[in-house]
Amino acid sequence: MMKKVLAILGDYYHPEEKIRETLDFILRDIYQVEYVSHENFLESLRRNPYLVIIGRENKLNPQGENSPVWMSDGIENVLVDYVINGGKLFVLHSGLASYNVNGKYVRELTRGYFKYHPERKIVKYYGKYPEKDEEICFEIFDEHYFVEVDKENTNIFLYSSSSDGESIAGWYHNYGKGKVLCFTPAHNEALEDEKLRRFLRDLILWM
């Protein structure tokens, strides 16, 4: 029986279809992926999936003032308990955006968050596979995410570079009996890049 993955994807700036097509392609015949809306996330999380993928920002209406958010304190607490008790959390691209920097999701789980990105351009990603000496390097036309990361309490494996500067692009750490990995690429069409897809697949399988 395939292991079950729970995925919540897509927001105003990142259509779910683009991310979903990528995950369907790289995880086919490996995992059974359940895609849920924010209304159904908590119910599905309580069924204790093998892995959770969060690839959407927190704001439900980012263009409006005082936008409501989907991750309540209750969801945050259940997600923290899930990871502490052995769950795996993969945070993809906008899953780092607009979350409360003082909340448990950022402070305890991701240990990093999105700050800003300039206009899309060629971004170079480079580093090493987690817990391996194998190097990775690729370039894509992407949103160059600049992030704040708690460097002392995580393991950085990927960096990003463009004409706008350099940033951290991938990090992971254990939390309780579980594991968290954060990955800043990639925006919409950039997900179609073959090398990125292979790397993303390898990272998810490593989890």
Phi, psi and omega per residue, in radians:
M1 nan 2.342 -3.141
M2 -1.205 2.512 3.027
K3 -1.219 2.595 -3.058
K4 -1.713 2.354 3.093
V5 -2.038 2.346 3.086
L6 -1.837 2.200 -3.100
A7 -2.243 2.279 2.998
I8 -2.070 2.059 -2.923
L9 -2.346 2.759 2.937
G10 1.469 2.450 3.078
D11 -2.673 -2.942 -3.052
Y12 -0.970 -0.689 -3.062
Y13 -1.682 -0.187 -3.038
H14 -2.341 1.640 -3.109
P15 -1.004 2.355 -3.130
E16 -0.999 -0.632 -3.039
E17 -1.017 -0.686 -3.127
K18 -1.122 -0.793 -3.102
I19 -1.255 -0.723 -3.118
R20 -1.091 -0.728 3.124
E21 -1.065 -0.681 3.116
T22 -1.142 -0.821 -3.138
L23 -1.139 -0.703 3.095
D24 -1.035 -0.697 -3.102
F25 -1.213 -0.809 -3.029
I26 -1.444 -0.370 -3.070
L27 -1.899 0.061 -3.128
R28 -1.021 2.458 3.132
D29 1.132 0.188 3.117
I30 -2.039 -0.942 -3.138
Y31 -2.191 2.702 2.976
Q32 -1.662 1.972 -3.035
V33 -1.760 2.223 3.050
E34 -1.847 2.069 3.109
Y35 -1.681 2.226 -3.063
V36 -2.263 2.766 3.006
S37 -1.492 2.965 3.140
H38 -1.143 -0.448 3.128
E39 -1.192 -0.509 -3.064
N40 -1.834 0.021 -3.045
F41 -1.074 -0.832 -3.053
L42 -1.092 -0.762 3.130
E43 -1.040 -0.756 -3.141
S44 -1.252 -0.621 3.114
L45 -1.085 -0.636 -3.126
R46 -1.189 -0.203 3.063
R47 -1.492 0.075 2.995
N48 1.025 1.120 3.094
P49 -1.153 2.839 3.112
Y50 -1.141 -0.674 -3.057
L51 -2.550 2.509 3.044
V52 -2.043 2.305 3.062
I53 -2.013 2.152 3.070
I54 -1.960 1.983 -3.128
G55 -2.284 0.897 3.069
R56 -2.662 2.623 3.122
E57 -1.316 2.959 -3.054
N58 -1.378 -0.619 -3.086
K59 -1.231 2.372 3.107
L60 -1.483 -0.449 3.128
N61 -2.437 1.318 -2.991
P62 -1.100 -0.314 -3.135
Q63 -1.549 -0.170 3.127
G64 -1.651 2.787 3.084
E65 -1.354 2.480 3.119
N66 0.913 0.855 -3.119
S67 -1.052 2.416 2.990
P68 -1.169 2.775 3.126
V69 -2.090 2.766 -3.101
W70 -1.593 -0.493 -3.080
M71 -1.539 1.704 3.098
S72 -1.345 2.959 3.061
D73 -1.040 -0.636 -3.140
G74 -1.124 -0.794 3.101
I75 -1.104 -0.753 3.134
E76 -0.991 -0.802 -3.115
N77 -1.127 -0.740 3.130
V78 -1.162 -0.668 3.124
L79 -1.149 -0.719 3.081
V80 -1.067 -0.798 3.121
D81 -1.090 -0.679 3.120
Y82 -1.015 -0.822 -3.115
V83 -1.237 -0.771 3.137
I84 -0.958 -0.637 -3.083
N85 -1.582 0.252 3.006
G86 2.019 0.022 3.137
G87 -1.284 2.817 -3.131
K88 -2.063 2.277 -3.107
L89 -2.127 2.109 3.083
F90 -1.939 2.053 -3.091
V91 -1.851 2.073 -2.982
L92 -1.987 2.146 2.973
H93 0.866 -1.876 -3.033
S94 -1.260 -0.049 2.982
G95 -1.134 -0.086 3.090
L96 -1.793 0.015 -2.943
A97 -1.826 2.353 2.994
S98 1.173 0.339 3.039
Y99 -1.498 2.676 -3.129
N100 -1.096 2.005 -3.065
V101 -1.178 -0.273 3.101
N102 -1.774 0.025 3.129
G103 -1.474 2.954 -3.090
K104 -1.152 -0.559 -3.125
Y105 -1.024 -0.795 3.136
V106 -1.454 -0.858 -3.013
R107 -1.149 -0.698 -3.053
E108 -1.819 -0.614 -3.036
L109 -1.660 -1.181 -3.053
T110 -1.294 -0.561 -3.104
R111 0.944 0.529 3.104
G112 -3.049 2.816 -3.115
Y113 -2.740 2.730 3.109
F114 -1.237 2.353 3.077
K115 -1.826 -0.941 -3.129
Y116 -2.940 2.925 2.943
H117 -2.501 2.478 3.034
P118 -1.324 -3.008 3.049
E119 -1.071 2.637 -3.122
R120 -1.078 2.511 3.120
K121 -2.851 -3.095 3.107
I122 -1.205 2.192 3.112
V123 -2.114 2.313 3.073
K124 -1.708 2.263 3.060
Y125 -1.970 2.328 -3.096
Y126 -2.625 2.632 3.128
G127 2.835 -2.584 -3.139
K128 -2.358 2.651 3.045
Y129 -1.061 2.522 3.114
P130 -0.966 2.283 3.076
E131 1.054 0.430 3.092
K132 -2.371 2.844 3.045
D133 -1.630 -0.027 -3.099
E134 -1.242 2.182 -3.093
E135 -1.489 2.695 3.082
I136 -2.317 2.436 3.097
C137 -2.720 2.250 3.082
F138 -2.727 2.780 3.116
E139 -2.186 2.384 3.095
I140 -2.487 2.765 3.033
F141 -1.452 1.903 -2.881
D142 -2.579 2.905 2.878
E143 -1.295 2.117 3.123
H144 -1.480 1.744 -3.138
Y145 -1.280 2.203 2.967
F146 -1.800 2.232 -2.979
V147 -2.246 2.774 2.988
E148 -1.860 2.214 -3.066
V149 -2.274 2.415 3.051
D150 -1.364 1.413 -2.982
K151 -1.034 -0.523 -3.072
E152 -1.294 -0.275 -3.032
N153 -2.182 0.531 3.074
T154 -2.712 3.118 3.139
N155 -2.108 2.011 -3.105
I156 -1.541 2.234 -3.135
F157 -2.145 -0.156 -3.068
L158 -2.496 2.441 3.098
Y159 -2.170 2.833 3.118
S160 -2.282 2.610 -3.103
S161 -2.564 2.408 3.050
S162 -2.643 -3.065 3.109
S163 -1.154 -0.208 3.115
D164 -1.586 -0.137 3.136
G165 2.287 -2.847 -3.101
E166 -2.202 2.672 3.115
S167 -2.655 3.066 3.017
I168 -1.524 2.461 -3.070
A169 -2.180 -0.218 3.129
G170 -2.757 2.385 3.131
W171 -2.702 2.748 -3.115
Y172 -2.600 2.784 3.080
H173 -2.865 2.746 2.992
N174 -1.465 2.631 3.069
Y175 -2.524 1.944 -3.002
G176 1.086 -2.245 3.089
K177 -1.594 -0.034 -3.050
G178 -1.861 -2.964 -3.052
K179 -2.535 2.546 3.101
V180 -2.245 2.362 3.043
L181 -2.300 2.330 3.128
C182 -2.057 2.384 -2.992
F183 -2.451 1.999 -3.002
T184 -1.374 -0.544 3.044
P185 -1.167 2.747 0.048
A186 -2.584 2.738 -3.063
H187 -1.541 2.098 2.958
N188 0.751 -1.864 -3.034
E189 -1.075 -0.444 3.132
A190 -1.114 -0.353 3.111
L191 -1.174 -0.229 -3.121
E192 -1.426 -0.165 -3.124
D193 -1.103 2.259 -3.041
E194 -1.143 -0.733 -3.111
K195 -1.174 -0.706 3.074
L196 -1.075 -0.754 -3.133
R197 -1.073 -0.735 3.115
R198 -1.109 -0.748 -3.140
F199 -1.138 -0.764 3.116
L200 -1.060 -0.759 3.102
R201 -1.067 -0.806 -3.133
D202 -1.076 -0.684 3.139
L203 -1.152 -0.751 3.139
I204 -1.134 -0.721 3.107
L205 -1.156 -0.604 3.119
W206 -1.121 -0.544 -3.132
M207 -0.987 nan nan
